[in-house]
């Protein structure tokens, strides 16, 4: 599988953070909060899930993109730097882990890019746009792996 290479500006996500092993519960908390206190200045209706890996632990942050100046104490924000990403389309019906091996193979086998870290953490972004339809057969989630040009 060859990903698309995309570039994104810095991205601020307002939402809820939690244990990456409890992602469903984190999304439920976010949906409850956003229902009670809607994000009126969100940049789109697309959802984001940022997964941060530190050794064996994983933190997840879910929410919507907002302006960097966003200020609402009910929400936690996480800002990602501008970056290039290797973007992989994942068919939800095949399972979210279905493309993990292809992503790892591509990262290890390509000669042009290295994975970009956030501090000392590996991370990825799951992007839920209009192609996401829950568990339906044609439902797609984009997974973005941050990359940078390899130094020779």
C-alpha positions in Angstrom: 0.0 0.0 0.0 1.3 3.4 -0.9 0.0 6.3 1.1 -0.8 9.8 -0.1 1.7 12.4 1.1 -0.3 15.4 2.5 0.7 18.6 4.3 -1.3 20.1 7.1 -0.9 23.4 8.9 -0.7 23.4 12.7 -3.8 21.8 14.1 -5.5 22.5 17.4 -8.0 19.9 18.6 -10.5 20.7 21.4 -11.9 17.6 23.0 -11.3 15.0 25.7 -8.2 13.0 26.5 -7.9 9.6 28.1 -6.4 6.1 28.1 -5.8 4.8 24.5 -7.1 1.4 25.6 -10.4 3.0 26.4 -10.9 4.9 23.2 -14.7 4.2 22.9 -15.3 5.6 26.4 -13.2 8.7 25.6 -15.3 9.3 22.5 -18.5 8.8 24.5 -17.2 11.5 27.0 -16.5 13.9 24.2 -19.8 13.3 22.5 -21.6 14.0 25.8 -19.6 17.1 26.5 -20.0 18.5 23.0 -23.8 17.8 23.2 -24.0 19.7 26.5 -21.6 22.5 25.5 -21.4 22.6 21.7 -18.2 23.8 20.0 -19.7 26.8 18.2 -16.4 27.9 16.6 -15.1 24.5 15.4 -13.5 24.6 12.0 -15.5 21.7 10.5 -17.6 18.7 11.3 -14.7 16.3 10.8 -13.5 14.5 13.9 -10.0 13.8 15.0 -8.3 11.2 17.2 -4.7 11.8 18.1 -2.9 8.7 19.5 0.3 9.4 21.4 2.6 6.4 22.2 5.1 6.4 25.0 6.6 2.9 25.4 3.8 0.5 26.2 1.3 3.2 27.0 -1.0 5.1 24.7 -2.9 8.3 25.3 -5.8 9.4 23.1 -7.2 12.8 22.5 -10.5 13.1 20.5 -12.4 16.1 19.3 -12.8 18.8 16.6 -10.4 21.3 15.1 -10.7 24.8 16.5 -8.8 28.1 16.0 -5.6 28.2 18.0 -7.0 31.0 20.1 -9.8 28.7 21.4 -10.4 29.1 25.1 -13.1 27.0 26.9 -12.1 25.5 30.2 -14.6 22.6 29.6 -12.4 21.2 26.8 -8.8 20.0 26.7 -6.8 21.2 23.7 -3.8 19.6 22.0 -1.9 21.4 19.2 0.1 19.5 16.6 2.8 21.3 14.6 2.5 21.8 10.8 3.7 18.6 9.2 3.7 16.3 6.2 1.9 13.1 6.8 1.7 9.7 5.1 -2.1 9.3 4.8 -3.5 5.8 4.7 -7.2 5.0 4.0 -8.5 2.3 6.3 -11.8 0.6 5.6 -13.5 0.3 9.0 -15.2 -3.0 8.1 -11.7 -4.6 7.9 -10.8 -3.4 11.4 -8.7 -0.5 12.4 -5.6 -2.7 12.8 -6.0 -4.0 9.2 -3.4 -1.6 7.8 -0.9 -1.5 10.6 1.5 -3.9 9.0 1.3 -2.0 5.7 2.0 1.3 7.5 5.0 -0.1 9.3 6.3 -1.7 6.1 6.0 1.5 4.2 7.7 3.5 7.0 10.6 1.0 7.2 10.9 0.5 3.4 10.7 4.0 2.0 13.9 5.8 1.3 12.6 9.3 1.3 10.9 9.9 4.7 11.4 9.2 8.4 8.7 9.2 11.0 8.4 12.5 12.8 8.0 12.4 16.6 6.1 14.8 18.9 8.8 15.4 21.5 9.8 11.9 22.2 6.5 10.3 21.4 5.4 8.5 18.3 1.9 9.6 17.2 -0.7 9.3 14.5 -3.9 11.1 13.7 -7.2 9.4 12.8 -9.3 11.7 10.6 -13.0 11.2 10.4 -14.5 13.1 7.5 -17.7 12.6 5.4 -16.4 9.2 4.3 -16.8 7.8 7.8 -20.2 6.0 8.3 -19.6 4.0 11.5 -19.3 0.3 10.9 -20.8 0.3 7.4 -18.9 -1.6 4.7 -17.8 1.5 2.8 -16.8 3.5 5.8 -13.3 5.0 5.6 -11.0 6.6 8.2 -7.8 8.3 7.2 -4.8 7.5 9.4 -2.0 10.1 9.2 1.5 9.2 10.2 3.7 12.3 10.6 6.8 12.2 8.4 9.8 14.3 7.5 12.3 14.2 4.7 15.1 11.8 5.5 18.5 13.4 6.1 21.3 11.7 4.1 
